[in-house]
Amino acid sequence: MTTLYVRQPYLSWIQAGKKTFEVRVADAHVLFLKIGGCITLRDGQGEDAMVVEAEVVKIREFCSFFCMLQSLTPEELNFVAPDFRWDEILCALIDIYPPHREALGVRLIELRVIPKAAS
């Protein structure tokens, strides 16, 4: 199973169901993601890390963050980063990914959280 590291507060938003779209550049490990596959999302390592399991529902491909954001409806933008404006989302993505990584291509991954089994 693929593991992706997600910064806070984004991972908490995924767990709460507020953020259902995860944006990634097309690194090798992201290219192996398949619709219907399961992934592990973590905000760090060790026993204190938040861990969320999710199913990949859909993957959309774009040439840049700008093109991706232009293609999304206001509702979809809210699923990328709740309560962020378009320009704030773009700034956050540029802060995470330098231009040479964005040049690999952009993937918008739609997720469905897998509820944890009751213990």
N, CA, C and O atoms as a GROMACS GRO file, in nm:
protein
  476
    1MET      N    1   0.084  -0.118   0.000
    1MET     CA    2   0.000   0.000   0.000
    1MET      C    3   0.089   0.124   0.000
    1MET      O    4   0.188   0.130   0.073
    2THR      N    5   0.054   0.222  -0.081
    2THR     CA    6   0.130   0.346  -0.090
    2THR      C    7   0.102   0.434   0.030
    2THR      O    8  -0.011   0.445   0.076
    3THR      N    9   0.207   0.498   0.081
    3THR     CA   10   0.193   0.594   0.190
    3THR      C   11   0.228   0.732   0.138
    3THR      O   12   0.332   0.752   0.075
    4LEU      N   13   0.140   0.827   0.166
    4LEU     CA   14   0.165   0.967   0.132
    4LEU      C   15   0.169   1.047   0.261
    4LEU      O   16   0.088   1.025   0.351
    5TYR      N   17   0.262   1.139   0.270
    5TYR     CA   18   0.271   1.226   0.386
    5TYR      C   19   0.196   1.355   0.356
    5TYR      O   20   0.216   1.417   0.251
    6VAL      N   21   0.109   1.394   0.448
    6VAL     CA   22   0.022   1.510   0.430
    6VAL      C   23   0.041   1.602   0.550
    6VAL      O   24   0.034   1.558   0.665
    7ARG      N   25   0.064   1.728   0.523
    7ARG     CA   26   0.080   1.827   0.630
    7ARG      C   27  -0.053   1.851   0.702
    7ARG      O   28  -0.161   1.827   0.649
    8GLN      N   29  -0.040   1.899   0.824
    8GLN     CA   30  -0.156   1.949   0.897
    8GLN      C   31  -0.178   2.095   0.857
    8GLN      O   32  -0.079   2.164   0.830
    9PRO      N   33  -0.298   2.145   0.851
    9PRO     CA   34  -0.424   2.084   0.893
    9PRO      C   35  -0.489   1.999   0.785
    9PRO      O   36  -0.599   1.948   0.805
   10TYR      N   37  -0.422   1.982   0.669
   10TYR     CA   38  -0.483   1.913   0.557
   10TYR      C   39  -0.525   1.770   0.591
   10TYR      O   40  -0.633   1.725   0.550
   11LEU      N   41  -0.442   1.697   0.666
   11LEU     CA   42  -0.477   1.559   0.699
   11LEU      C   43  -0.599   1.554   0.792
   11LEU      O   44  -0.684   1.466   0.776
   12SER      N   45  -0.608   1.645   0.885
   12SER     CA   46  -0.726   1.649   0.972
   12SER      C   47  -0.852   1.677   0.891
   12SER      O   48  -0.958   1.622   0.919
   13TRP      N   49  -0.839   1.763   0.790
   13TRP     CA   50  -0.954   1.792   0.704
   13TRP      C   51  -0.995   1.669   0.623
   13TRP      O   52  -1.114   1.645   0.601
   14ILE      N   53  -0.896   1.590   0.578
   14ILE     CA   54  -0.927   1.466   0.506
   14ILE      C   55  -1.002   1.371   0.599
   14ILE      O   56  -1.105   1.315   0.562
   15GLN      N   57  -0.949   1.354   0.719
   15GLN     CA   58  -1.011   1.262   0.815
   15GLN      C   59  -1.156   1.304   0.846
   15GLN      O   60  -1.243   1.219   0.863
   16ALA      N   61  -1.180   1.434   0.853
   16ALA     CA   62  -1.313   1.486   0.886
   16ALA      C   63  -1.407   1.486   0.764
   16ALA      O   64  -1.526   1.515   0.778
   17GLY      N   65  -1.354   1.455   0.646
   17GLY     CA   66  -1.437   1.453   0.526
   17GLY      C   67  -1.454   1.590   0.460
   17GLY      O   68  -1.532   1.603   0.365
   18LYS      N   69  -1.384   1.692   0.510
   18LYS     CA   70  -1.394   1.826   0.452
   18LYS      C   71  -1.308   1.840   0.327
   18LYS      O   72  -1.342   1.916   0.236
   19LYS      N   73  -1.198   1.767   0.322
   19LYS     CA   74  -1.105   1.771   0.209
   19LYS      C   75  -1.105   1.633   0.145
   19LYS      O   76  -1.057   1.536   0.203
   20THR      N   77  -1.160   1.625   0.024
   20THR     CA   78  -1.166   1.496  -0.045
   20THR      C   79  -1.075   1.491  -0.167
   20THR      O   80  -1.063   1.388  -0.232
   21PHE      N   81  -1.009   1.604  -0.198
   21PHE     CA   82  -0.915   1.609  -0.309
   21PHE      C   83  -0.774   1.633  -0.254
   21PHE      O   84  -0.752   1.727  -0.178
   22GLU      N   85  -0.681   1.549  -0.294
   22GLU     CA   86  -0.541   1.566  -0.258
   22GLU      C   87  -0.464   1.598  -0.386
   22GLU      O   88  -0.477   1.527  -0.485
   23VAL      N   89  -0.386   1.705  -0.382
   23VAL     CA   90  -0.308   1.747  -0.499
   23VAL      C   91  -0.164   1.698  -0.481
   23VAL      O   92  -0.103   1.717  -0.376
   24ARG      N   93  -0.113   1.637  -0.586
   24ARG     CA   94   0.026   1.587  -0.586
   24ARG      C   95   0.089   1.613  -0.720
   24ARG      O   96   0.019   1.625  -0.821
   25VAL      N   97   0.221   1.621  -0.722
   25VAL     CA   98   0.292   1.621  -0.850
   25VAL      C   99   0.312   1.476  -0.891
   25VAL      O  100   0.303   1.385  -0.809
   26ALA      N  101   0.339   1.457  -1.018
   26ALA     CA  102   0.346   1.321  -1.074
   26ALA      C  103   0.480   1.255  -1.049
   26ALA      O  104   0.548   1.215  -1.143
   27ASP      N  105   0.519   1.244  -0.922
   27ASP     CA  106   0.637   1.168  -0.883
   27ASP      C  107   0.609   1.020  -0.909
   27ASP      O  108   0.495   0.980  -0.927
   28ALA      N  109   0.714   0.940  -0.911
   28ALA     CA  110   0.701   0.797  -0.941
   28ALA      C  111   0.599   0.727  -0.852
   28ALA      O  112   0.518   0.649  -0.903
   29HIS      N  113   0.601   0.753  -0.722
   29HIS     CA  114   0.508   0.681  -0.633
   29HIS      C  115   0.363   0.723  -0.655
   29HIS      O  116   0.272   0.644  -0.627
   30VAL      N  117   0.339   0.843  -0.705
   30VAL     CA  118   0.203   0.888  -0.734
   30VAL      C  119   0.154   0.826  -0.865
   30VAL      O  120   0.034   0.798  -0.880
   31LEU      N  121   0.244   0.804  -0.958
   31LEU     CA  122   0.205   0.744  -1.086
   31LEU      C  123   0.154   0.601  -1.070
   31LEU      O  124   0.082   0.551  -1.157
   32PHE      N  125   0.191   0.535  -0.960
   32PHE     CA  126   0.146   0.398  -0.938
   32PHE      C  127   0.006   0.391  -0.876
   32PHE      O  128  -0.050   0.282  -0.865
   33LEU      N  129  -0.050   0.504  -0.834
   33LEU     CA  130  -0.183   0.503  -0.774
   33LEU      C  131  -0.287   0.463  -0.879
   33LEU      O  132  -0.279   0.506  -0.994
   34LYS      N  133  -0.381   0.382  -0.837
   34LYS     CA  134  -0.487   0.335  -0.927
   34LYS      C  135  -0.623   0.361  -0.864
   34LYS      O  136  -0.638   0.358  -0.742
   35ILE      N  137  -0.721   0.388  -0.948
   35ILE     CA  138  -0.858   0.404  -0.900
   35ILE      C  139  -0.901   0.273  -0.835
   35ILE      O  140  -0.881   0.165  -0.890
   36GLY      N  141  -0.960   0.285  -0.716
   36GLY     CA  142  -1.002   0.168  -0.639
   36GLY      C  143  -0.894   0.119  -0.544
   36GLY      O  144  -0.922   0.036  -0.457
   37GLY      N  145  -0.772   0.168  -0.560
   37GLY     CA  146  -0.663   0.129  -0.471
   37GLY      C  147  -0.673   0.200  -0.338
   37GLY      O  148  -0.741   0.302  -0.325
   38CYS      N  149  -0.605   0.147  -0.239
   38CYS     CA  150  -0.605   0.206  -0.105
   38CYS      C  151  -0.468   0.268  -0.077
   38CYS      O  152  -0.365   0.216  -0.119
   39ILE      N  153  -0.470   0.380  -0.005
   39ILE     CA  154  -0.347   0.447   0.033
   39ILE      C  155  -0.352   0.482   0.182
   39ILE      O  156  -0.460   0.495   0.241
   40THR      N  157  -0.235   0.496   0.239
   40THR     CA  158  -0.222   0.541   0.378
   40THR      C  159  -0.173   0.684   0.374
   40THR      O  160  -0.076   0.716   0.305
   41LEU      N  161  -0.240   0.771   0.450
   41LEU     CA  162  -0.201   0.911   0.461
   41LEU      C  163  -0.152   0.933   0.603
   41LEU      O  164  -0.218   0.892   0.699
   42ARG      N  165  -0.037   0.997   0.618
   42ARG     CA  166   0.024   1.020   0.750
   42ARG      C  167   0.072   1.164   0.759
   42ARG      O  168   0.106   1.225   0.658
   43ASP      N  169   0.074   1.217   0.881
   43ASP     CA  170   0.130   1.351   0.900
   43ASP      C  171   0.269   1.346   0.960
   43ASP      O  172   0.326   1.450   0.994
   44GLY      N  173   0.324   1.229   0.973
   44GLY     CA  174   0.459   1.214   1.026
   44GLY      C  175   0.489   1.067   1.049
   44GLY      O  176   0.415   0.979   1.005
   45GLN      N  177   0.600   1.042   1.117
   45GLN     CA  178   0.639   0.905   1.149
   45GLN      C  179   0.628   0.884   1.298
   45GLN      O  180   0.617   0.980   1.375
   46GLY      N  181   0.631   0.760   1.340
   46GLY     CA  182   0.624   0.729   1.482
   46GLY      C  183   0.483   0.706   1.530
   46GLY      O  184   0.386   0.720   1.455
   47GLU      N  185   0.474   0.670   1.656
   47GLU     CA  186   0.344   0.631   1.710
   47GLU      C  187   0.249   0.749   1.732
   47GLU      O  188   0.129   0.728   1.747
   48ASP      N  189   0.301   0.870   1.734
   48ASP     CA  190   0.215   0.988   1.753
   48ASP      C  191   0.157   1.040   1.622
   48ASP      O  192   0.077   1.134   1.624
   49ALA      N  193   0.195   0.982   1.511
   49ALA     CA  194   0.148   1.031   1.381
   49ALA      C  195   0.000   1.001   1.362
   49ALA      O  196  -0.050   0.895   1.403
   50MET      N  197  -0.071   1.096   1.299
   50MET     CA  198  -0.209   1.070   1.258
   50MET      C  199  -0.202   0.986   1.132
   50MET      O  200  -0.124   1.014   1.041
   51VAL      N  201  -0.285   0.882   1.126
   51VAL     CA  202  -0.287   0.792   1.010
   51VAL      C  203  -0.431   0.780   0.962
   51VAL      O  204  -0.522   0.755   1.041
   52VAL      N  205  -0.450   0.798   0.832
   52VAL     CA  206  -0.582   0.786   0.770
   52VAL      C  207  -0.568   0.692   0.650
   52VAL      O  208  -0.478   0.708   0.568
   53GLU      N  209  -0.658   0.596   0.641
   53GLU     CA  210  -0.662   0.507   0.525
   53GLU      C  211  -0.770   0.560   0.431
   53GLU      O  212  -0.877   0.603   0.475
   54ALA      N  213  -0.742   0.557   0.300
   54ALA     CA  214  -0.838   0.608   0.203
   54ALA      C  215  -0.834   0.527   0.075
   54ALA      O  216  -0.734   0.463   0.042
   55GLU      N  217  -0.945   0.532   0.004
   55GLU     CA  218  -0.957   0.470  -0.128
   55GLU      C  219  -0.943   0.578  -0.233
   55GLU      O  220  -0.995   0.688  -0.216
   56VAL      N  221  -0.874   0.548  -0.342
   56VAL     CA  222  -0.862   0.640  -0.454
   56VAL      C  223  -0.988   0.624  -0.540
   56VAL      O  224  -1.014   0.518  -0.596
   57VAL      N  225  -1.065   0.732  -0.548
   57VAL     CA  226  -1.192   0.730  -0.622
   57VAL      C  227  -1.172   0.772  -0.767
   57VAL      O  228  -1.230   0.713  -0.858
   58LYS      N  229  -1.090   0.874  -0.787
   58LYS     CA  230  -1.069   0.929  -0.921
   58LYS      C  231  -0.934   1.000  -0.924
   58LYS      O  232  -0.890   1.054  -0.823
   59ILE      N  233  -0.870   1.000  -1.039
   59ILE     CA  234  -0.743   1.072  -1.058
   59ILE      C  235  -0.757   1.156  -1.185
   59ILE      O  236  -0.788   1.105  -1.292
   60ARG      N  237  -0.732   1.286  -1.170
   60ARG     CA  238  -0.734   1.377  -1.284
   60ARG      C  239  -0.594   1.433  -1.304
   60ARG      O  240  -0.523   1.461  -1.208
   61GLU      N  241  -0.554   1.449  -1.430
   61GLU     CA  242  -0.420   1.493  -1.464
   61GLU      C  243  -0.422   1.633  -1.524
   61GLU      O  244  -0.510   1.667  -1.603
   62PHE      N  245  -0.324   1.714  -1.485
   62PHE     CA  246  -0.312   1.852  -1.534
   62PHE      C  247  -0.166   1.884  -1.559
   62PHE      O  248  -0.077   1.819  -1.506
   63CYS      N  249  -0.142   1.984  -1.641
   63CYS     CA  250  -0.005   2.024  -1.672
   63CYS      C  251   0.052   2.119  -1.567
   63CYS      O  252   0.174   2.132  -1.556
   64SER      N  253  -0.034   2.185  -1.488
   64SER     CA  254   0.015   2.280  -1.388
   64SER      C  255  -0.091   2.301  -1.280
   64SER      O  256  -0.207   2.265  -1.297
   65PHE      N  257  -0.049   2.360  -1.169
   65PHE     CA  258  -0.144   2.395  -1.063
   65PHE      C  259  -0.246   2.496  -1.115
   65PHE      O  260  -0.365   2.487  -1.085
   66PHE      N  261  -0.198   2.592  -1.192
   66PHE     CA  262  -0.285   2.694  -1.246
   66PHE      C  263  -0.395   2.633  -1.332
   66PHE      O  264  -0.513   2.666  -1.314
   67CYS      N  265  -0.359   2.544  -1.424
   67CYS     CA  266  -0.458   2.478  -1.510
   67CYS      C  267  -0.557   2.396  -1.427
   67CYS      O  268  -0.677   2.396  -1.454
   68MET      N  269  -0.506   2.327  -1.325
   68MET     CA  270  -0.594   2.248  -1.239
   68MET      C  271  -0.696   2.339  -1.170
   68MET      O  272  -0.816   2.312  -1.174
   69LEU      N  273  -0.647   2.446  -1.108
   69LEU     CA  274  -0.736   2.535  -1.034
   69LEU      C  275  -0.837   2.602  -1.124
   69LEU      O  276  -0.952   2.622  -1.084
   70GLN      N  277  -0.798   2.637  -1.245
   70GLN     CA  278  -0.891   2.698  -1.340
   70GLN      C  279  -1.004   2.602  -1.378
   70GLN      O  280  -1.114   2.647  -1.408
   71SER      N  281  -0.978   2.474  -1.376
   71SER     CA  282  -1.077   2.375  -1.421
   71SER      C  283  -1.178   2.339  -1.312
   71SER      O  284  -1.280   2.276  -1.341
   72LEU      N  285  -1.151   2.378  -1.188
   72LEU     CA  286  -1.236   2.336  -1.077
   72LEU      C  287  -1.348   2.435  -1.049
   72LEU      O  288  -1.332   2.556  -1.064
   73THR      N  289  -1.463   2.381  -1.010
   73THR     CA  290  -1.575   2.464  -0.968
   73THR      C  291  -1.546   2.517  -0.827
   73THR      O  292  -1.458   2.465  -0.759
   74PRO      N  293  -1.619   2.620  -0.783
   74PRO     CA  294  -1.600   2.668  -0.645
   74PRO      C  295  -1.619   2.557  -0.541
   74PRO      O  296  -1.546   2.553  -0.442
   75GLU      N  297  -1.715   2.468  -0.562
   75GLU     CA  298  -1.736   2.357  -0.469
   75GLU      C  299  -1.615   2.264  -0.467
   75GLU      O  300  -1.572   2.221  -0.360
   76GLU      N  301  -1.561   2.234  -0.585
   76GLU     CA  302  -1.444   2.146  -0.591
   76GLU      C  303  -1.322   2.212  -0.526
   76GLU      O  304  -1.244   2.144  -0.460
   77LEU      N  305  -1.307   2.343  -0.544
   77LEU     CA  306  -1.196   2.413  -0.479
   77LEU      C  307  -1.204   2.396  -0.328
   77LEU      O  308  -1.101   2.382  -0.261
   78ASN      N  309  -1.324   2.396  -0.273
   78ASN     CA  310  -1.342   2.379  -0.130
   78ASN      C  311  -1.299   2.240  -0.084
   78ASN      O  312  -1.260   2.222   0.031
   79PHE      N  313  -1.305   2.141  -0.174
   79PHE     CA  314  -1.261   2.006  -0.139
   79PHE      C  315  -1.109   1.990  -0.150
   79PHE      O  316  -1.053   1.890  -0.104
   80VAL      N  317  -1.042   2.089  -0.210
   80VAL     CA  318  -0.895   2.090  -0.213
   80VAL      C  319  -0.842   2.149  -0.083
   80VAL      O  320  -0.752   2.093  -0.021
   81ALA      N  321  -0.899   2.263  -0.043
   81ALA     CA  322  -0.858   2.331   0.080
   81ALA      C  323  -0.978   2.411   0.131
   81ALA      O  324  -1.004   2.521   0.082
   82PRO      N  325  -1.050   2.356   0.227
   82PRO     CA  326  -1.171   2.422   0.277
   82PRO      C  327  -1.146   2.567   0.318
   82PRO      O  328  -1.051   2.598   0.391
   83ASP      N  329  -1.233   2.654   0.271
   83ASP     CA  330  -1.234   2.796   0.306
   83ASP      C  331  -1.113   2.874   0.254
   83ASP      O  332  -1.092   2.988   0.295
   84PHE      N  333  -1.034   2.816   0.165
   84PHE     CA  334  -0.924   2.889   0.102
   84PHE      C  335  -0.976   2.950  -0.028
   84PHE      O  336  -1.059   2.891  -0.097
   85ARG      N  337  -0.925   3.069  -0.059
   85ARG     CA  338  -0.952   3.128  -0.190
   85ARG      C  339  -0.861   3.062  -0.294
   85ARG      O  340  -0.762   2.997  -0.259
   86TRP      N  341  -0.895   3.080  -0.420
   86TRP     CA  342  -0.820   3.025  -0.532
   86TRP      C  343  -0.672   3.062  -0.521
   86TRP      O  344  -0.585   2.975  -0.534
   87ASP      N  345  -0.643   3.190  -0.498
   87ASP     CA  346  -0.504   3.235  -0.492
   87ASP      C  347  -0.431   3.180  -0.369
   87ASP      O  348  -0.310   3.157  -0.374
   88GLU      N  349  -0.503   3.157  -0.260
   88GLU     CA  350  -0.441   3.098  -0.140
   88GLU      C  351  -0.403   2.952  -0.164
   88GLU      O  352  -0.300   2.905  -0.118
   89ILE      N  353  -0.488   2.881  -0.237
   89ILE     CA  354  -0.456   2.741  -0.271
   89ILE      C  355  -0.332   2.738  -0.358
   89ILE      O  356  -0.242   2.657  -0.335
   90LEU      N  357  -0.326   2.825  -0.458
   90LEU     CA  358  -0.210   2.829  -0.547
   90LEU      C  359  -0.083   2.860  -0.468
   90LEU      O  360   0.020   2.795  -0.489
   91CYS      N  361  -0.088   2.957  -0.378
   91CYS     CA  362   0.030   2.991  -0.297
   91CYS      C  363   0.073   2.874  -0.209
   91CYS      O  364   0.192   2.847  -0.195
   92ALA      N  365  -0.024   2.802  -0.150
   92ALA     CA  366   0.009   2.687  -0.066
   92ALA      C  367   0.077   2.577  -0.148
   92ALA      O  368   0.174   2.517  -0.102
   93LEU      N  369   0.027   2.552  -0.269
   93LEU     CA  370   0.088   2.450  -0.354
   93LEU      C  371   0.229   2.489  -0.398
   93LEU      O  372   0.319   2.405  -0.400
   94ILE      N  373   0.248   2.615  -0.433
   94ILE     CA  374   0.380   2.663  -0.473
   94ILE      C  375   0.478   2.656  -0.356
   94ILE      O  376   0.598   2.632  -0.375
   95ASP      N  377   0.428   2.676  -0.235
   95ASP     CA  378   0.512   2.666  -0.115
   95ASP      C  379   0.560   2.522  -0.093
   95ASP      O  380   0.671   2.500  -0.045
   96ILE      N  381   0.476   2.426  -0.127
   96ILE     CA  382   0.509   2.284  -0.107
   96ILE      C  383   0.597   2.230  -0.221
   96ILE      O  384   0.693   2.158  -0.197
   97TYR      N  385   0.562   2.266  -0.345
   97TYR     CA  386   0.629   2.209  -0.462
   97TYR      C  387   0.702   2.315  -0.543
   97TYR      O  388   0.638   2.409  -0.592
   98PRO      N  389   0.833   2.304  -0.559
   98PRO     CA  390   0.907   2.398  -0.644
   98PRO      C  391   0.872   2.374  -0.793
   98PRO      O  392   0.820   2.268  -0.827
   99PRO      N  393   0.901   2.470  -0.879
   99PRO     CA  394   0.864   2.460  -1.021
   99PRO      C  395   0.913   2.333  -1.091
   99PRO      O  396   0.841   2.277  -1.175
  100HIS      N  397   1.034   2.286  -1.059
  100HIS     CA  398   1.084   2.166  -1.128
  100HIS      C  399   1.001   2.042  -1.094
  100HIS      O  400   0.996   1.948  -1.173
  101ARG      N  401   0.938   2.041  -0.977
  101ARG     CA  402   0.851   1.926  -0.943
  101ARG      C  403   0.713   1.943  -1.005
  101ARG      O  404   0.654   1.845  -1.051
  102GLU      N  405   0.662   2.065  -1.007
  102GLU     CA  406   0.533   2.090  -1.074
  102GLU      C  407   0.543   2.052  -1.222
  102GLU      O  408   0.446   2.006  -1.281
  103ALA      N  409   0.661   2.073  -1.282
  103ALA     CA  410   0.682   2.042  -1.423
  103ALA      C  411   0.664   1.893  -1.454
  103ALA      O  412   0.646   1.856  -1.571
  104LEU      N  413   0.668   1.808  -1.353
  104LEU     CA  414   0.643   1.665  -1.372
  104LEU      C  415   0.497   1.636  -1.410
  104LEU      O  416   0.466   1.529  -1.461
  105GLY      N  417   0.410   1.733  -1.382
  105GLY     CA  418   0.266   1.716  -1.402
  105GLY      C  419   0.197   1.716  -1.267
  105GLY      O  420   0.260   1.691  -1.164
  106VAL      N  421   0.070   1.745  -1.268
  106VAL     CA  422  -0.009   1.757  -1.146
  106VAL      C  423  -0.120   1.653  -1.147
  106VAL      O  424  -0.184   1.630  -1.250
  107ARG      N  425  -0.142   1.590  -1.033
  107ARG     CA  426  -0.250   1.492  -1.017
  107ARG      C  427  -0.345   1.541  -0.908
  107ARG      O  428  -0.303   1.578  -0.799
  108LEU      N  429  -0.473   1.540  -0.940
  108LEU     CA  430  -0.578   1.569  -0.843
  108LEU      C  431  -0.641   1.435  -0.808
  108LEU      O  432  -0.707   1.373  -0.892
  109ILE      N  433  -0.621   1.392  -0.685
  109ILE     CA  434  -0.663   1.258  -0.642
  109ILE      C  435  -0.785   1.273  -0.554
  109ILE      O  436  -0.779   1.333  -0.446
  110GLU      N  437  -0.897   1.217  -0.599
  110GLU     CA  438  -1.018   1.219  -0.518
  110GLU      C  439  -1.015   1.099  -0.425
  110GLU      O  440  -0.991   0.986  -0.468
  111LEU      N  441  -1.038   1.125  -0.296
  111LEU     CA  442  -1.027   1.023  -0.192
  111LEU      C  443  -1.159   0.997  -0.121
  111LEU      O  444  -1.244   1.086  -0.111
  112ARG      N  445  -1.174   0.877  -0.074
  112ARG     CA  446  -1.284   0.840   0.016
  112ARG      C  447  -1.219   0.775   0.138
  112ARG      O  448  -1.152   0.672   0.127
  113VAL      N  449  -1.239   0.836   0.254
  113VAL     CA  450  -1.180   0.784   0.378
  113VAL      C  451  -1.244   0.648   0.410
  113VAL      O  452  -1.365   0.630   0.399
  114ILE      N  453  -1.159   0.555   0.450
  114ILE     CA  454  -1.205   0.423   0.493
  114ILE      C  455  -1.220   0.428   0.644
  114ILE      O  456  -1.122   0.446   0.716
  115PRO      N  457  -1.343   0.414   0.693
  115PRO     CA  458  -1.362   0.423   0.840
  115PRO      C  459  -1.281   0.316   0.911
  115PRO      O  460  -1.268   0.203   0.864
  116LYS      N  461  -1.227   0.355   1.027
  116LYS     CA  462  -1.153   0.257   1.108
  116LYS      C  463  -1.252   0.159   1.171
  116LYS      O  464  -1.360   0.196   1.215
  117ALA      N  465  -1.210   0.034   1.174
  117ALA     CA  466  -1.294  -0.069   1.236
  117ALA      C  467  -1.301  -0.046   1.386
  117ALA      O  468  -1.202  -0.010   1.449
  118ALA      N  469  -1.418  -0.067   1.442
  118ALA     CA  470  -1.433  -0.052   1.587
  118ALA      C  471  -1.350  -0.157   1.658
  118ALA      O  472  -1.346  -0.273   1.617
  119SER      N  473  -1.282  -0.115   1.765
  119SER     CA  474  -1.196  -0.212   1.836
  119SER      C  475  -1.262  -0.262   1.961
  119SER      O  476  -1.205  -0.343   2.032
   0.00000   0.00000   0.00000
